[in-house]
Amino acid sequence: MTITLEVHIEELRAELRNADPTERSQIEAELQIAQAELIAAETKQEDTIDAEPPF
């Protein structure tokens, strides 16, 4: 899931570079949401990783 979000974020950044002023605020909002979702997904993944060895 995080790879999909990372790709989506890169696509939004590319769109933002070429966006006209009327689209810019919408793309920025979508970018912020995607970045927050990525942080949440990474945090969730880190919580499921066991720091102790399995033996």
Stockholm file with secondary structure:
# STOCKHOLM 1.0

chainA/1-55         MTITLEVHIEELRAELRNADPTERSQIEAELQIAQAELIAAETKQEDTIDAEPPF
#=GR chainA/1-55 SS CHHHHHHHHHHHHHHHHTCCHHHHHHHHHHHHHHHHHHHHHHHHHHHHSCSSCCC
#=GC SS_cons        CHHHHHHHHHHHHHHHHTCCHHHHHHHHHHHHHHHHHHHHHHHHHHHHSCSSCCC
//
